Amino acid sequence: MTKEKAQARREHLARMRAEQQRKERRTAFLMWGAGGLVIVLLVGLVAFYMVNERATTSLDSVVSAKYVGSQHTQTKVTYKENPPLGGEHHPSWQNCGIYDQPINNENAVHSMEHGAVWITYRPDLPKAELDRLKELASKDYMLLSPYPGLPTKVVASSWNKQLKLDSAEDPRLPKFITKYKNGPDTPELGASCSGAVGTTTAEAPIPETAPSAAPDQSGAPATDAPATHTPAPSATPAS
């Protein structure tokens, strides 16, 4: 009888140990599984963050052109892009700064030739977004002006480069400014962005055609040629 009890006790202990081992294995499996799941989630979150960060800050959508500089005209230009990012322009550049009325394309393009970034925005842009643009445009070599008929809410342009944006808060805007203001495509790097034109389109529109020369008092058309002076003949010594 004692032997049977001892055997039964040993079998009971063996079952208890086996059950304990099963519980330990199950706990370890759950812990490792949970840990692995956490690692997978962390890796996934990091990957998502990196992809999302690239998508929201990449300048891959910047449009490029190949305009050459130093092409001046006194008349209004029909530009291929809206707003323009290069091409013919007025001999006078637009003074860099913040304007609350539209400015002439032809003057602004000349400023971009000197290295400026021109930020244009729809006139109905919310005040909070406009304040953000004014903050960005408060630095040197920056132009800011409203632009009726803009294809998106905000457009940033420099010589041969342009980025269309749906918000002034887009993180790509400051990156565009950093990369392309006085950038490698600037035809006249280091040229001034002040001391020229500070008027708006309403104040001084660019003419559609070159102005005709005003006639002089004799009725003959005036010319821009400098006046000539014929020197008097030198005196001849008396013989």
C-alpha positions in Angstrom: 0.0 0.0 0.0 2.8 2.4 0.9 4.5 1.5 -2.4 1.4 2.3 -4.4 1.0 5.7 -2.6 4.6 6.5 -3.3 4.1 5.7 -7.0 0.9 7.7 -7.2 2.7 10.6 -5.5 5.5 10.4 -8.1 3.1 10.3 -11.0 1.2 13.3 -9.5 4.4 15.3 -9.2 5.4 14.4 -12.7 2.0 15.6 -14.0 2.4 18.8 -12.0 5.9 19.4 -13.4 4.7 18.7 -17.0 1.8 21.1 -16.6 4.2 23.7 -15.1 6.5 23.3 -18.1 3.6 23.7 -20.5 2.6 26.9 -18.8 6.2 28.2 -18.9 6.5 27.4 -22.6 3.1 29.0 -23.3 4.1 32.1 -21.3 7.5 32.3 -23.1 5.8 31.9 -26.5 3.3 34.7 -25.7 6.1 37.0 -24.5 8.3 36.3 -27.5 5.3 36.7 -29.8 4.3 40.0 -28.2 7.9 41.2 -28.3 8.2 40.2 -32.0 4.9 42.0 -32.7 6.2 45.1 -31.0 9.4 45.0 -33.0 7.5 44.5 -36.3 5.2 47.4 -35.4 8.1 49.7 -34.6 9.9 48.8 -37.8 6.7 49.4 -39.7 6.1 52.8 -38.0 9.7 53.9 -38.7 9.4 52.9 -42.3 6.1 54.6 -42.6 7.5 57.8 -41.0 10.5 57.8 -43.4 8.3 57.2 -46.5 5.8 59.9 -45.4 8.6 62.3 -44.5 10.1 61.9 -48.0 6.7 62.3 -49.6 5.9 65.5 -47.7 9.4 67.2 -48.0 10.7 65.9 -51.4 11.4 68.4 -54.1 10.8 65.8 -56.8 7.8 67.7 -58.1 9.8 70.9 -58.8 9.3 71.9 -62.5 12.5 72.9 -64.4 13.1 75.0 -67.5 16.1 76.1 -69.5 15.8 79.8 -70.0 18.9 81.9 -70.6 19.4 85.3 -69.1 20.0 88.8 -70.3 17.0 88.9 -72.7 15.5 92.4 -72.2 12.3 93.9 -73.6 10.4 97.1 -72.8 7.0 95.5 -73.7 4.7 93.0 -72.1 5.7 89.3 -72.5 3.4 86.3 -73.0 5.0 83.6 -70.8 4.7 79.9 -71.3 4.3 79.2 -67.6 1.9 80.8 -65.1 3.5 82.4 -63.2 6.7 82.6 -65.3 10.0 81.1 -64.1 12.3 82.7 -66.6 12.5 84.2 -70.1 12.5 87.7 -71.5 12.0 90.4 -69.0 12.0 94.2 -68.4 15.4 95.9 -68.1 14.4 97.1 -64.6 14.0 94.5 -61.8 11.4 94.5 -59.1 12.7 95.5 -55.7 12.6 92.5 -53.4 10.0 92.7 -50.7 6.4 92.1 -49.8 3.6 93.5 -52.0 -0.1 93.5 -51.3 -1.0 94.1 -55.0 0.1 92.2 -58.1 3.4 93.1 -59.7 4.5 93.0 -63.3 5.8 89.6 -64.4 8.5 91.2 -66.5 10.0 93.0 -63.5 9.7 90.0 -61.2 11.4 87.7 -63.7 14.4 90.1 -63.8 14.6 89.8 -60.0 14.7 86.0 -60.3 17.5 86.4 -62.8 19.4 88.1 -59.9 18.7 85.2 -57.6 15.3 86.0 -56.0 12.6 83.5 -55.1 9.2 84.9 -56.0 6.3 83.5 -53.9 2.9 84.1 -55.5 -0.5 83.3 -53.9 -4.2 83.5 -54.7 -5.8 86.7 -53.5 -8.3 84.8 -51.3 -5.6 83.0 -49.3 -6.6 82.8 -45.6 -4.8 85.3 -43.4 -3.0 82.7 -41.3 -1.4 81.3 -44.4 -0.6 84.7 -45.8 1.1 85.5 -42.5 3.2 82.4 -42.9 4.2 83.5 -46.4 5.1 87.0 -45.1 7.3 85.4 -42.5 9.2 83.4 -45.2 9.4 86.4 -47.5 10.9 88.8 -44.9 14.4 87.7 -45.8 16.7 89.1 -48.5 16.2 88.1 -52.2 12.5 87.3 -51.6 9.5 88.6 -53.5 5.9 88.1 -52.3 2.8 89.2 -54.2 -0.8 88.1 -54.9 -1.4 86.6 -58.3 -5.0 86.3 -59.7 -5.6 83.1 -61.7 -2.9 81.1 -60.0 -3.2 77.4 -60.7 -2.7 76.5 -57.0 -3.0 78.3 -53.7 0.7 79.1 -53.6 3.5 78.9 -56.2 7.2 79.4 -55.5 9.4 80.3 -58.5 13.1 81.0 -59.0 15.0 81.2 -62.3 14.2 77.9 -64.2 12.6 76.3 -61.1 9.0 76.2 -59.8 7.0 74.4 -57.2 3.1 74.5 -57.0 1.7 74.1 -53.5 -1.8 73.7 -52.0 -0.9 75.3 -48.6 1.5 77.9 -47.3 2.3 75.4 -44.5 3.7 72.9 -46.9 7.1 71.9 -45.5 8.5 71.8 -49.1 8.3 75.6 -49.4 11.1 76.5 -47.0 13.2 73.7 -48.5 12.6 75.2 -52.0 13.7 78.6 -50.8 16.9 77.2 -49.2 17.8 75.3 -52.2 17.0 77.7 -55.1 17.4 81.2 -53.7 20.6 82.4 -55.3 20.8 78.9 -56.6 23.1 77.3 -59.2 20.7 78.3 -62.1 20.9 82.0 -61.3 22.2 83.8 -64.4 23.4 87.0 -62.6 24.3 85.6 -59.1 25.1 88.4 -56.7 23.3 91.2 -58.7 21.2 93.6 -56.7 17.6 93.0 -55.7 16.9 96.6 -54.7 17.3 100.1 -56.1 15.1 99.6 -59.2 11.2 99.3 -59.4 9.0 99.3 -56.4 5.7 99.9 -58.1 2.8 97.5 -58.7 1.1 96.6 -62.0 -1.8 99.0 -61.3 0.7 101.8 -60.7 3.0 101.2 -63.6 1.8 98.5 -66.1 4.1 97.2 -68.8 2.9 98.4 -72.2 1.7 95.9 -74.8 3.8 97.6 -77.5 6.8 99.9 -77.5 5.8 103.5 -77.1 6.0 105.6 -80.3 8.6 108.4 -80.4 7.1 111.8 -79.7 7.5 114.3 -82.6 9.7 117.3 -82.2 8.6 120.9 -82.9 9.4 120.6 -86.6 7.0 117.6 -86.9 9.8 115.1 -87.4 9.8 112.1 -85.1 12.2 112.3 -82.2 15.0 109.8 -81.9 17.0 108.4 -79.0 20.2 109.0 -80.9 22.6 111.4 -79.1 23.0 114.8 -80.6 26.1 115.3 -82.8 28.3 118.3 -82.7 30.4 119.3 -85.8 33.5 121.1 -84.7 34.3 124.5 -86.3 37.1 124.3 -88.9 40.5 125.3 -87.5 41.9 128.7 -88.3 44.3 128.8 -91.3 47.4 130.8 -90.7 47.6 133.9 -92.8 50.1 133.7 -95.6 
